[in-house]
Amino acid sequence: MATAQDKAKAEKTVVLPGTPLRRVLPSGLRLIVVERPEAALVGVSLAVRVGSGDEERSRSGTLHFIEHLVFKGSEGKLPGAVDLEAENLGGEVAARTLRDATFFEATVAFENWQALLTALAELTLRPAFRSADIEAERKVVQAEMALERVDPLRTGIAAATKVLYLPGEPYAAPLFGEWPIVSRLTAEDLAAVHIACYRPARMTLCLVGPVVAAEVEAVATRLFAGPKAAPVVRPLRQVLLVQPTRDGLGRRAAEESDAAMRGVTTLVCAWSVPPAADVSSSAALAVLAETLARGDEGRLGVALVRKQGVALRVRAELTPQRCGGLFTIAVTGLPKDARRLEMALLDELRRIFEDGFSAEELEAGRRAVRGRVVTESASVDGLAHRLTVHDALDAPGLEAELEKQLPLVRGEALQALLRTVLHPNLRTVAILGPQPLTIPDGGG
C-alpha cells in the first residue's frame, strides 16, 4: 500500500535536466540556475536591470560611467584588484551597458565559481568612487565615445535612433550619454544613482554549469544580502512606434563621422518594432532579418550586392528591447553610389512585399535563427547570457517560447510586417559618407 510520502514523490513535478530553475531570494534578487553536470565550466551572468533607457536626461550617461567605475575597486580593494582576481581564477569579467540593463559576465572553471561570485558581488555592490579614479576614467569614457564615431554602422544607428525616438521617450538619449553631461558628473551624482539602481532587487543572476541549484542559492543569498524586498518590476512604457511624417517620408538624420575617412558610404534605415515580450512578432522579425540579409545569400544581399552591384554589404538586425525593439537595415557602398543606395533598398523591399518569399527562403531564415539559438545555448556562457537578457527584458522563458513560435512563422506574417511595422514611411534614415552629403528625399 502506497504511503503519503510515496504519493507526494509521485505527484512531484519532474524537472528535466537542463531546465532553468528560477528563484527569488529574500533580497529580491532574481536567480536562474541551469544544472549541466557534464560541463567543465560555469557561465555566470549578472544583470542590473537598469540601462540608458531608464535615465533622466539630466543624468544621461551615468550608468555607463558607473559600469566603468565599479572596476576601479571598493573601499577594501585597489583599482584593478577585481580584474586581477578574475584573471587568477582563469576568467575575465566583461561588462556592457545597454538600453534596458547593464551586464557583467564571465566564464570560470567549476572550482572557482564561488570565488568569482564573491568578486562580482564586491564589484557591483560596494564600489569606492574615488575622486582620482573618477577623473581618470572620465578620460577613458571620452575616448570610448570618440571610438564610437569611427564605426559607421554604430554611428549610423545612433544617428537614426536619435531621430526615431522623440525627446523624452525611452531610448531617445545616446547609449553612452552626452559628453557635456558626463563631463560634469560628480562622485555624489554617481553614488546616488548607484544606490538606487545597483541593489539586489534590481538584479538578475544566472549560473549555467556543473553546479547544484541549492548550493548556488545559498551562496547568492549570502553574497547578495539586503533588506527583504520584492524584485523591482518596471512599468511597461508605451510601445514606441513612430508615426509617419507629414510629407509621407521617413524621418531623416545626418551625422558626421570619423569613419568618413574609410572611403565608403553607409546607409542605415531603422524602425521601432514591438517589444521582446511580444513573442509572435519577435519570432517573425528574427526570421525576417535573416531572410532579408543573411550575408550575400539573403534576399537583399542577392539583389543589391550580387545582381545590381550597388552595395558592398547589406546587414539586417533585430535588437530586442523591453519597450519596443529596434530593426535596422544597413547598406554599405561606394561614395559614387550614395544616392542610389536608399532607392535600391526601398525598391527591393516593395518587390518583396509584392512577391513574398519562397518556401526555400522562409525555411532558410527559420533555420538560421534556430541555428543561432542552438549555437548560443550550447555553451554555458551563451545560455547564461540569453537567459539573463530575456529576464532583464521582463520576458523570462522567451527562449523556449521563441522555439515554439519559429515553425509557425509564415511568409504572410513577414509581408504583414513590411506593410505595417516596417512600412517605408515609418523609417528613419542616416547616411554617412566620406564627405558631407545632401540627404536625398527618397521615395515614401
C-alpha positions as a printed NumPy array, in Angstrom:
array([[  0.   ,   0.   ,   0.   ],
       [  1.413,   3.397,  -1.023],
       [  2.286,   5.767,   1.792],
       [  1.636,   9.516,   1.823],
       [  5.346,  10.047,   1.187],
       [  5.223,   7.812,  -1.898],
       [  2.22 ,   9.73 ,  -3.236],
       [  3.983,  13.032,  -2.673],
       [  7.019,  11.782,  -4.613],
       [  4.8  ,  10.575,  -7.445],
       [  2.966,  13.897,  -7.635],
       [  6.177,  15.956,  -7.52 ],
       [  6.843,  17.79 , -10.758],
       [  9.671,  16.198, -12.71 ],
       [ 12.326,  18.748, -13.691],
       [ 14.135,  17.717, -16.85 ],
       [ 17.946,  18.076, -16.96 ],
       [ 18.961,  21.466, -18.32 ],
       [ 15.705,  23.153, -17.273],
       [ 16.241,  26.689, -15.921],
       [ 15.441,  26.765, -12.193],
       [ 14.188,  30.172, -11.074],
       [ 14.093,  31.588,  -7.557],
       [ 13.54 ,  34.996,  -5.978],
       [ 15.84 ,  35.438,  -2.982],
       [ 14.789,  37.336,   0.169],
       [ 16.704,  40.419,  -1.006],
       [ 14.66 ,  40.445,  -4.227],
       [ 17.487,  39.105,  -6.424],
       [ 16.174,  37.006,  -9.296],
       [ 18.239,  33.8  ,  -9.52 ],
       [ 18.357,  31.435, -12.515],
       [ 20.36 ,  28.198, -12.394],
       [ 20.81 ,  25.594, -15.102],
       [ 22.464,  22.408, -13.861],
       [ 24.708,  20.876, -16.531],
       [ 26.66 ,  18.1  , -14.799],
       [ 28.536,  17.235, -17.991],
       [ 30.007,  20.726, -18.416],
       [ 33.553,  21.617, -17.369],
       [ 32.982,  25.363, -16.992],
       [ 30.458,  27.631, -15.31 ],
       [ 28.916,  30.563, -17.16 ],
       [ 27.994,  33.477, -14.908],
       [ 25.85 ,  36.417, -15.978],
       [ 24.72 ,  39.232, -13.694],
       [ 22.31 ,  41.896, -14.957],
       [ 21.446,  45.159, -13.274],
       [ 18.002,  45.709, -14.759],
       [ 18.544,  49.398, -15.482],
       [ 20.026,  50.847, -18.66 ],
       [ 20.362,  54.069, -20.592],
       [ 16.656,  53.912, -21.466],
       [ 15.817,  54.413, -17.788],
       [ 17.959,  57.518, -17.286],
       [ 16.716,  61.054, -16.85 ],
       [ 18.075,  63.417, -19.488],
       [ 19.984,  65.402, -16.846],
       [ 21.907,  62.248, -15.86 ],
       [ 22.368,  60.718, -19.313],
       [ 25.473,  58.526, -19.37 ],
       [ 25.641,  57.956, -15.605],
       [ 25.014,  54.208, -15.747],
       [ 27.66 ,  53.68 , -18.413],
       [ 30.112,  55.697, -16.309],
       [ 29.267,  53.581, -13.243],
       [ 29.844,  50.402, -15.26 ],
       [ 33.412,  51.616, -15.828],
       [ 33.993,  52.794, -12.273],
       [ 32.959,  49.642, -10.437],
       [ 36.125,  48.028, -11.793],
       [ 38.219,  50.66 , -10.024],
       [ 37.828,  48.868,  -6.717],
       [ 35.885,  49.038,  -3.457],
       [ 36.874,  50.578,  -0.127],
       [ 38.864,  47.446,   0.631],
       [ 40.27 ,  46.841,  -2.863],
       [ 42.523,  48.945,  -5.053],
       [ 41.823,  49.702,  -8.734],
       [ 42.355,  46.63 , -10.891],
       [ 42.077,  44.212,  -7.975],
       [ 38.855,  42.62 ,  -9.208],
       [ 40.235,  42.226, -12.736],
       [ 43.353,  40.571, -11.286],
       [ 41.239,  38.241,  -9.144],
       [ 39.196,  37.204, -12.17 ],
       [ 42.354,  36.557, -14.189],
       [ 43.788,  34.467, -11.346],
       [ 40.567,  32.449, -11.406],
       [ 41.048,  31.786, -15.111],
       [ 38.343,  34.17 , -16.286],
       [ 37.709,  37.747, -17.349],
       [ 34.71 ,  39.843, -16.371],
       [ 33.152,  41.546, -19.4  ],
       [ 30.743,  44.429, -18.844],
       [ 28.318,  46.223, -21.128],
       [ 25.639,  48.873, -20.697],
       [ 22.6  ,  48.602, -22.973],
       [ 19.299,  50.445, -23.126],
       [ 17.477,  48.101, -20.726],
       [ 20.207,  46.684, -18.478],
       [ 23.885,  46.588, -17.551],
       [ 25.598,  43.187, -17.78 ],
       [ 28.628,  41.672, -16.044],
       [ 29.628,  38.245, -17.374],
       [ 32.42 ,  35.685, -17.048],
       [ 33.204,  32.002, -17.512],
       [ 35.347,  30.089, -14.996],
       [ 36.313,  26.559, -14.038],
       [ 33.845,  24.81 , -11.739],
       [ 36.082,  25.019,  -8.668],
       [ 36.259,  28.831,  -8.97 ],
       [ 32.619,  29.818,  -9.381],
       [ 32.105,  30.768,  -5.728],
       [ 35.222,  32.961,  -5.699],
       [ 34.084,  34.667,  -8.91 ],
       [ 30.63 ,  35.287,  -7.469],
       [ 32.237,  36.827,  -4.395],
       [ 34.279,  39.164,  -6.608],
       [ 31.176,  40.117,  -8.652],
       [ 29.212,  40.981,  -5.514],
       [ 32.086,  43.132,  -4.214],
       [ 32.487,  44.806,  -7.596],
       [ 28.827,  45.729,  -8.138],
       [ 27.544,  46.368,  -4.613],
       [ 30.455,  48.203,  -2.953],
       [ 32.414,  50.421,  -5.388],
       [ 34.528,  53.197,  -3.875],
       [ 34.036,  56.094,  -6.353],
       [ 37.37 ,  57.726,  -5.504],
       [ 37.875,  61.206,  -6.975],
       [ 41.148,  60.29 ,  -8.701],
       [ 39.561,  57.208, -10.28 ],
       [ 36.572,  59.235, -11.499],
       [ 38.764,  61.764, -13.299],
       [ 40.993,  59.085, -14.802],
       [ 38.038,  57.01 , -16.009],
       [ 36.265,  60.077, -17.388],
       [ 39.031,  60.293, -19.996],
       [ 38.522,  56.599, -20.831],
       [ 34.792,  57.169, -21.348],
       [ 35.504,  60.183, -23.549],
       [ 37.867,  58.066, -25.65 ],
       [ 35.221,  55.348, -25.946],
       [ 32.709,  57.9  , -27.18 ],
       [ 35.215,  59.042, -29.79 ],
       [ 35.858,  55.437, -30.81 ],
       [ 32.134,  55.001, -31.475],
       [ 32.382,  57.596, -34.204],
       [ 34.962,  55.565, -36.1  ],
       [ 32.425,  52.796, -36.748],
       [ 29.992,  53.911, -39.488],
       [ 27.386,  51.296, -38.552],
       [ 27.264,  52.27 , -34.883],
       [ 27.362,  55.96 , -35.735],
       [ 24.573,  55.498, -38.271],
       [ 22.389,  53.576, -35.816],
       [ 22.984,  56.241, -33.166],
       [ 22.002,  58.995, -35.624],
       [ 18.902,  57.137, -36.826],
       [ 17.667,  56.313, -33.328],
       [ 18.226,  59.903, -32.246],
       [ 15.566,  60.852, -34.776],
       [ 13.424,  57.722, -34.388],
       [ 12.757,  58.311, -30.687],
       [ 11.307,  61.684, -29.79 ],
       [ 12.745,  63.734, -26.88 ],
       [ 11.521,  62.406, -23.553],
       [ 10.829,  58.904, -24.852],
       [ 12.791,  55.913, -23.549],
       [ 15.838,  55.154, -25.72 ],
       [ 15.962,  58.736, -27.039],
       [ 19.245,  59.561, -25.293],
       [ 22.576,  58.283, -26.678],
       [ 23.584,  54.899, -25.291],
       [ 26.759,  56.268, -23.651],
       [ 25.202,  59.606, -22.757],
       [ 26.207,  63.09 , -23.843],
       [ 29.702,  64.335, -23.097],
       [ 28.679,  67.757, -21.682],
       [ 26.634,  65.87 , -19.061],
       [ 29.168,  63.098, -18.426],
       [ 31.97 ,  65.655, -18.06 ],
       [ 30.151,  67.253, -15.108],
       [ 29.082,  64.152, -13.168],
       [ 30.319,  64.211,  -9.567],
       [ 31.002,  61.467,  -7.052],
       [ 27.731,  62.398,  -5.341],
       [ 25.804,  62.043,  -8.629],
       [ 27.319,  58.622,  -9.288],
       [ 26.788,  57.374,  -5.736],
       [ 23.125,  58.446,  -5.728],
       [ 22.365,  56.562,  -8.958],
       [ 24.356,  53.547,  -7.778],
       [ 22.408,  53.314,  -4.522],
       [ 19.103,  53.498,  -6.407],
       [ 19.99 ,  51.02 ,  -9.166],
       [ 22.734,  48.634,  -8.024],
       [ 20.766,  46.717,  -5.406],
       [ 19.754,  43.045,  -5.353],
       [ 16.063,  43.759,  -6.007],
       [ 17.084,  45.227,  -9.396],
       [ 19.445,  42.362, -10.293],
       [ 19.197,  39.036, -12.099],
       [ 21.918,  36.412, -11.57 ],
       [ 22.278,  33.338, -13.774],
       [ 24.701,  30.403, -13.478],
       [ 24.96 ,  27.581, -16.009],
       [ 27.274,  24.585, -15.499],
       [ 28.019,  21.611, -13.221],
       [ 26.582,  23.401, -10.202],
       [ 23.843,  22.422,  -7.75 ],
       [ 20.969,  24.895,  -7.609],
       [ 20.522,  24.67 ,  -3.841],
       [ 24.203,  25.419,  -3.258],
       [ 24.144,  28.382,  -5.659],
       [ 21.055,  29.725,  -3.921],
       [ 22.743,  29.535,  -0.503],
       [ 25.88 ,  31.327,  -1.739],
       [ 23.926,  34.002,  -3.637],
       [ 21.673,  34.619,  -0.623],
       [ 24.742,  35.32 ,   1.497],
       [ 26.634,  37.453,  -1.03 ],
       [ 23.684,  39.489,  -2.329],
       [ 22.033,  40.022,   1.026],
       [ 19.906,  43.008,   1.846],
       [ 16.601,  44.059,   3.338],
       [ 13.797,  41.694,   2.422],
       [ 12.341,  43.03 ,  -0.816],
       [ 10.304,  42.017,  -3.819],
       [ 12.125,  42.224,  -7.149],
       [ 11.67 ,  45.6  ,  -8.791],
       [  9.222,  45.436, -11.693],
       [  9.394,  48.418, -14.009],
       [  6.136,  49.678, -15.525],
       [  5.792,  48.796, -19.18 ],
       [  6.114,  52.033, -21.067],
       [  4.198,  52.655, -24.242],
       [  5.402,  50.709, -27.253],
       [  7.417,  53.056, -29.424],
       [  6.04 ,  53.057, -32.952],
       [  6.842,  56.329, -34.682],
       [  4.042,  57.739, -36.831],
       [  4.607,  58.827, -40.457],
       [  5.802,  62.358, -41.052],
       [  3.534,  64.798, -42.844],
       [  5.329,  64.503, -46.161],
       [  4.886,  60.732, -46.121],
       [  8.618,  60.14 , -45.913],
       [ 10.62 ,  58.566, -43.154],
       [ 12.366,  60.87 , -40.692],
       [ 15.869,  61.741, -41.817],
       [ 19.118,  62.298, -39.969],
       [ 22.578,  63.398, -40.99 ],
       [ 25.619,  62.646, -38.894],
       [ 29.283,  63.373, -39.378],
       [ 31.637,  60.531, -38.608],
       [ 35.34 ,  59.954, -38.272],
       [ 34.616,  56.822, -40.291],
       [ 34.229,  59.056, -43.334],
       [ 37.929,  58.59 , -43.981],
       [ 37.301,  54.948, -44.799],
       [ 36.058,  55.923, -48.256],
       [ 32.664,  54.202, -48.14 ],
       [ 29.098,  55.352, -47.681],
       [ 26.842,  53.695, -45.119],
       [ 23.064,  53.956, -45.179],
       [ 21.158,  52.963, -42.04 ],
       [ 17.364,  52.595, -42.006],
       [ 15.763,  51.996, -38.617],
       [ 12.272,  51.106, -37.441],
       [ 10.71 ,  50.809, -33.993],
       [  9.09 ,  47.377, -33.605],
       [  7.059,  45.568, -30.891],
       [  8.788,  44.738, -27.573],
       [ 10.588,  41.469, -26.887],
       [  7.681,  40.142, -24.825],
       [  5.522,  40.052, -27.987],
       [  6.732,  36.55 , -28.805],
       [  4.999,  36.016, -32.143],
       [  6.261,  39.353, -33.504],
       [  9.764,  38.723, -32.112],
       [  9.945,  35.334, -33.844],
       [  8.684,  36.729, -37.159],
       [ 11.068,  39.718, -37.033],
       [ 14.036,  37.456, -36.258],
       [ 13.196,  35.293, -39.272],
       [ 12.641,  38.371, -41.429],
       [ 16.088,  39.774, -40.553],
       [ 17.783,  36.513, -41.569],
       [ 15.679,  36.181, -44.723],
       [ 16.433,  39.719, -45.861],
       [ 20.173,  39.807, -45.251],
       [ 21.977,  36.605, -44.357],
       [ 25.342,  37.63 , -45.719],
       [ 25.233,  37.747, -49.525],
       [ 22.671,  34.947, -49.544],
       [ 19.772,  36.938, -48.068],
       [ 17.185,  38.47 , -50.385],
       [ 18.639,  41.974, -50.102],
       [ 22.2  ,  40.728, -50.328],
       [ 21.498,  38.858, -53.554],
       [ 19.647,  41.816, -55.091],
       [ 21.828,  44.746, -54.057],
       [ 25.289,  43.151, -53.902],
       [ 25.329,  40.324, -56.407],
       [ 22.778,  41.382, -59.035],
       [ 22.698,  45.183, -59.058],
       [ 26.214,  45.753, -57.729],
       [ 25.069,  48.918, -55.949],
       [ 26.191,  47.744, -52.492],
       [ 29.237,  46.105, -50.974],
       [ 27.399,  44.654, -47.998],
       [ 23.882,  44.505, -46.546],
       [ 23.06 ,  43.745, -42.936],
       [ 19.658,  43.396, -41.214],
       [ 19.358,  43.038, -37.46 ],
       [ 16.671,  42.854, -34.805],
       [ 17.587,  44.297, -31.402],
       [ 15.06 ,  43.055, -28.809],
       [ 14.153,  45.702, -26.248],
       [ 11.707,  45.904, -23.388],
       [  9.657,  48.869, -24.571],
       [  9.834,  48.439, -28.314],
       [ 12.61 ,  46.743, -30.252],
       [ 14.809,  48.173, -32.986],
       [ 15.003,  46.771, -36.532],
       [ 17.845,  48.085, -38.694],
       [ 18.966,  47.562, -42.267],
       [ 22.452,  48.85 , -43.043],
       [ 23.759,  49.097, -46.599],
       [ 27.408,  49.885, -47.341],
       [ 28.505,  51.037, -50.781],
       [ 30.931,  53.245, -52.65 ],
       [ 30.527,  57.046, -52.443],
       [ 29.611,  57.22 , -56.14 ],
       [ 26.536,  55.087, -55.384],
       [ 25.464,  57.043, -52.298],
       [ 22.293,  58.449, -53.865],
       [ 21.277,  55.059, -55.25 ],
       [ 21.549,  53.058, -52.025],
       [ 18.277,  54.085, -50.403],
       [ 16.197,  53.923, -53.587],
       [ 17.58 ,  50.493, -54.425],
       [ 16.787,  49.273, -50.917],
       [ 13.223,  50.645, -50.94 ],
       [ 12.551,  49.264, -54.418],
       [ 13.642,  45.796, -53.336],
       [ 11.545,  45.955, -50.154],
       [  8.49 ,  46.857, -52.284],
       [  9.252,  43.953, -54.599],
       [  9.496,  41.579, -51.655],
       [  6.209,  42.889, -50.283],
       [  4.506,  42.237, -53.626],
       [  6.121,  38.879, -54.445],
       [  6.529,  37.42 , -50.97 ],
       [  9.139,  34.815, -50.03 ],
       [  9.641,  31.372, -51.483],
       [  9.312,  28.336, -49.243],
       [ 13.076,  27.828, -49.528],
       [ 13.863,  31.402, -48.439],
       [ 11.49 ,  31.144, -45.494],
       [ 12.944,  27.837, -44.321],
       [ 16.481,  29.17 , -44.689],
       [ 15.546,  32.113, -42.461],
       [ 13.976,  29.843, -39.841],
       [ 16.998,  27.543, -39.953],
       [ 19.406,  30.457, -39.477],
       [ 17.533,  31.718, -36.405],
       [ 17.275,  28.214, -34.968],
       [ 20.96 ,  27.6  , -35.623],
       [ 21.955,  30.78 , -33.826],
       [ 19.807,  29.88 , -30.818],
       [ 21.235,  26.347, -30.67 ],
       [ 24.801,  27.621, -31.005],
       [ 24.388,  30.181, -28.226],
       [ 22.61 ,  27.743, -25.917],
       [ 25.202,  25.01 , -26.435],
       [ 27.811,  26.895, -24.391],
       [ 27.439,  27.68 , -20.692],
       [ 28.261,  31.354, -21.201],
       [ 25.961,  31.684, -24.217],
       [ 22.984,  30.192, -22.39 ],
       [ 23.652,  32.232, -19.234],
       [ 23.706,  35.369, -21.378],
       [ 20.455,  34.531, -23.207],
       [ 18.568,  33.676, -20.012],
       [ 19.75 ,  36.831, -18.242],
       [ 18.987,  39.113, -21.192],
       [ 15.451,  37.811, -21.525],
       [ 14.813,  38.155, -17.802],
       [ 16.166,  41.708, -17.876],
       [ 13.697,  42.449, -20.699],
       [ 10.908,  41.221, -18.401],
       [ 10.369,  38.305, -20.778],
       [ 11.552,  35.243, -18.793],
       [ 11.256,  31.998, -20.729],
       [ 11.379,  33.862, -24.043],
       [ 13.941,  31.427, -25.48 ],
       [ 11.56 ,  28.481, -25.038],
       [  8.594,  30.389, -26.459],
       [ 10.606,  31.506, -29.494],
       [ 11.461,  27.891, -30.295],
       [  7.753,  27.086, -30.279],
       [  6.916,  30.06 , -32.486],
       [  9.593,  29.596, -35.165],
       [  7.843,  26.757, -37.047],
       [  4.656,  28.859, -37.05 ],
       [  6.198,  31.835, -38.868],
       [  4.666,  32.113, -42.328],
       [  5.51 ,  34.252, -45.317],
       [  2.221,  36.134, -44.933],
       [  3.33 ,  37.273, -41.479],
       [  6.577,  38.674, -42.903],
       [  4.693,  40.538, -45.629],
       [  2.333,  41.936, -42.997],
       [  5.335,  43.3  , -41.094],
       [  6.596,  45.016, -44.251],
       [  3.146,  46.52 , -44.783],
       [  2.692,  47.82 , -41.233],
       [  5.572,  47.936, -38.734],
       [  8.364,  48.194, -41.34 ],
       [  6.492,  50.46 , -43.735],
       [  8.852,  52.841, -45.586],
       [  7.027,  55.881, -44.173],
       [  7.943,  54.782, -40.655],
       [ 11.662,  54.513, -41.272],
       [ 14.351,  56.836, -40.05 ],
       [ 17.422,  57.229, -42.224],
       [ 21.026,  58.144, -41.564],
       [ 23.612,  58.414, -44.342],
       [ 27.312,  58.618, -43.589],
       [ 29.95 ,  59.207, -46.21 ],
       [ 33.497,  60.431, -46.799],
       [ 32.196,  63.961, -47.331],
       [ 29.084,  65.906, -46.279],
       [ 26.146,  64.603, -48.29 ],
       [ 22.895,  66.257, -49.219],
       [ 20.378,  63.76 , -47.908],
       [ 18.207,  62.671, -50.857],
       [ 14.446,  62.854, -50.289],
       [ 13.879,  59.225, -51.226],
       [ 10.5  ,  57.738, -52.032],
       [  7.908,  57.087, -49.353]])
